[in-house]
Amino acid sequence: MTIRDCVTCSQFRDEITEYLEEALSREEREIFEEHRDRCVPCQDYFGELADCIEGLERLRVDDLSPEKESELVALLNKRERSGHERDESRRGLIEGMLRELMSHSPEQRMMLIENSDRFKSVELCEFALERGFELGAREPAQALELTNLAVLIVDIFWVEDQSAVFSDLRVRAYALRGNALRISSDFVGAARSFEMARELTSSHSCGPSAKATMLALQASLHGEQLEFERSLPLLEEATTLYKQTGETVEVVRTSLVKAMHLANSGKSESAAQSLLEILQYVDELAVPRLSLAVRHNLAFSLVASGRSDAAKKHVPEIKKLHMLVGNAVDVMRFKWLEGQIAVDSDQLKEAEELFVEVKQFFVEKGMAHDVALVSLDLAVVYLRQQRVAELKALASEMLTIFRALRVHQETLAALAFCRRALDVERMTVGLVNELAGYLEKARERARFGVGLSVAE
Amino acid sequence: VARTNLRVDLGGVEGPEVIEALLDRDEEVFARVVRAHHSSMVRVAMAYVASRESAEEVAQEVWTVLVEGLHQFQGKSTLKTWLYGILLNRAKTKGQRESRQIQISSFESEETGRCDLLESASCSEVRSPGRAPWVWGNSSRAPSPEAWTLQQELDVCRAKAIALLPDRQRVVITLRDIEGWSSHEVCEALDLQPTHQRVLLHRARVRVRELVQELSKRSPRR
């Protein structure tokens, strides 16, 4: 008995596909073929299976009807129009409606909206809000008018339908109007509008995204009034909500504002911590401008909390991003930051060069507050080296600038004291820092020192 | 058995010039690509979804993706591989969503391929919870009852037999024996090892043969 006789019928049948796929070895193939030639039932089975396989091919029927074909081909052009172009024309229509409304007086506008269904449009309301937010600081009056209009429209909807869709829109409308009022320096009106939005979120179901928008904008109002103990919890809550909705860009923006408010309330360390936490989000987003703002402000907060060494690690990346997206002012702020790091590592010559360059830049730009602040940094460099003559000259220069800035009485007094101290050559770094503290407080608007603002 | 090469003739529906023409929204070329693949895409989608309508929907979605997202096509694969990659993904997802279908494969193990649902699946009526046979095509081409031939009846049995297969066997046999894909193409599209692909294909073929015999015996017409 040879090995070939060992092939059983069931083995043969199992191997048919392998045989057809040419996956058998030469020897296996020979055994297979030999069995087929010898065993009649297996021969039949083989034939049946092969017929079956061939029969399946018959199922491949081209049954695309001409109608279906033209329907599918039409996708080519329908999609083209329905996508971009249709949105564009719709937007154009809404824009036209808005222009028409805005050409009337506020009273007429109200009449038109109340009496014409054409203007009762969610799209129009959203468009007005979007436009209003964009215009923001550039055209405060126009931004306010637009958000007022949006509030007017959504209030009309609200009378008829208090469902979730409209409560979200209404919360956003009131919050964005609050923001527009803040920018126009009507803090009382702004607070009232935010209060209205807040009431809505507690009495009606409101989506997390709309609520987060409201919280973040209200926090800006508190921040502007230097009420950081009120702004910080709101920003915290907004960040949590944005994380839930997955709006990463907003998570980053809100955290940047939070860090700014922390730094302005003297908590540089917490500011650094909060910025460190969002680094991962920033890297995911890969938006260079946001990345720059976060990293720069992080390094700044680290320097301010006495951790220059930690700040240094971020410098190469920041430098790269400045080259990519930084403007002239940003680059100067970066040089300023480098100067501060240099002071901390006792590279006073390098620091001096940097501060002088930065100061000159801000003098030319007429940015007096920044001139004053960088002058104080320069003062520290001179002090460390006991360069009294330069210090005296700088102090006189600063006094002029500070007067022009109409800074606080106490600051002026402190500066006057410094000058006297200089006269008796007893000025200390502590005194300069105290002066810087006064100056910071005297800032009309809470701003982030040498930090970068979030706005693009 | 001399297996003829069943591959769809891709003349004029592959290559950079076709992509170029599609990006330019050339209707004629698009129609050619649609004609070359649509019926096949519907049949392949049928391997996953419960009805012909669903399969048509999936195929149509793929065309929409092509029209809107062709610029994302990197040219790293053939257009065919790209299209069917999207199709298989979408069909699988849709199939999973269509919970209304009773998974026939849950009644039988892939190992034995035994199926107790045969009772309810004779050729003359579609009582099975599974998939309707697709050979009908569009209604205008469905043959009148008088014109039925034995061959056509066999086709219906084959289609029904395939519908009764476990999922993975059904996809493999559809792509290989109906659509005429090479084993390499199937392994790539379904991420299968060649050996595994052969095992699935063999089981499917054996099972289809059995089922076809069973079903045609039961058919009241014989």
Chai-1 contact restraints between the chains, C-beta under 6 A:
chainA,res_idxA,chainB,res_idxB,connection_type,confidence,min_distance_angstrom,max_distance_angstrom,comment,restraint_id
A,T17,B,R198,contact,1.0,0.0,6.0,A-B,restraint_1
A,T17,B,L201,contact,1.0,0.0,6.0,A-B,restraint_2
A,T17,B,H202,contact,1.0,0.0,6.0,A-B,restraint_3
A,E18,B,R198,contact,1.0,0.0,6.0,A-B,restraint_4
A,E21,B,R198,contact,1.0,0.0,6.0,A-B,restraint_5
A,L49,B,R209,contact,1.0,0.0,6.0,A-B,restraint_6
A,A50,B,V1,contact,1.0,0.0,6.0,A-B,restraint_7
A,C52,B,V208,contact,1.0,0.0,6.0,A-B,restraint_8
A,C52,B,R209,contact,1.0,0.0,6.0,A-B,restraint_9
A,I53,B,D177,contact,1.0,0.0,6.0,A-B,restraint_10
A,G55,B,R158,contact,1.0,0.0,6.0,A-B,restraint_11
A,L56,B,R158,contact,1.0,0.0,6.0,A-B,restraint_12
A,L56,B,D177,contact,1.0,0.0,6.0,A-B,restraint_13
A,L56,B,I178,contact,1.0,0.0,6.0,A-B,restraint_14
A,E57,B,L6,contact,1.0,0.0,6.0,A-B,restraint_15
A,R58,B,D155,contact,1.0,0.0,6.0,A-B,restraint_16
A,L59,B,V135,contact,1.0,0.0,6.0,A-B,restraint_17
A,L59,B,A159,contact,1.0,0.0,6.0,A-B,restraint_18
A,L59,B,I178,contact,1.0,0.0,6.0,A-B,restraint_19
A,R60,B,I178,contact,1.0,0.0,6.0,A-B,restraint_20
A,V61,B,G137,contact,1.0,0.0,6.0,A-B,restraint_21
A,D62,B,S39,contact,1.0,0.0,6.0,A-B,restraint_22
A,D63,B,S39,contact,1.0,0.0,6.0,A-B,restraint_23
A,D63,B,G137,contact,1.0,0.0,6.0,A-B,restraint_24
A,D63,B,N138,contact,1.0,0.0,6.0,A-B,restraint_25
A,L64,B,H38,contact,1.0,0.0,6.0,A-B,restraint_26
A,L64,B,S39,contact,1.0,0.0,6.0,A-B,restraint_27
A,S65,B,N138,contact,1.0,0.0,6.0,A-B,restraint_28
A,L72,B,V34,contact,1.0,0.0,6.0,A-B,restraint_29
A,L72,B,W63,contact,1.0,0.0,6.0,A-B,restraint_30
A,V73,B,E27,contact,1.0,0.0,6.0,A-B,restraint_31
A,V73,B,F30,contact,1.0,0.0,6.0,A-B,restraint_32
A,V73,B,A31,contact,1.0,0.0,6.0,A-B,restraint_33
A,L75,B,W63,contact,1.0,0.0,6.0,A-B,restraint_34
A,L75,B,T64,contact,1.0,0.0,6.0,A-B,restraint_35
A,L75,B,V67,contact,1.0,0.0,6.0,A-B,restraint_36
A,L76,B,R25,contact,1.0,0.0,6.0,A-B,restraint_37
A,L76,B,F30,contact,1.0,0.0,6.0,A-B,restraint_38
A,L76,B,V67,contact,1.0,0.0,6.0,A-B,restraint_39
A,R79,B,V67,contact,1.0,0.0,6.0,A-B,restraint_40
A,R79,B,E68,contact,1.0,0.0,6.0,A-B,restraint_41
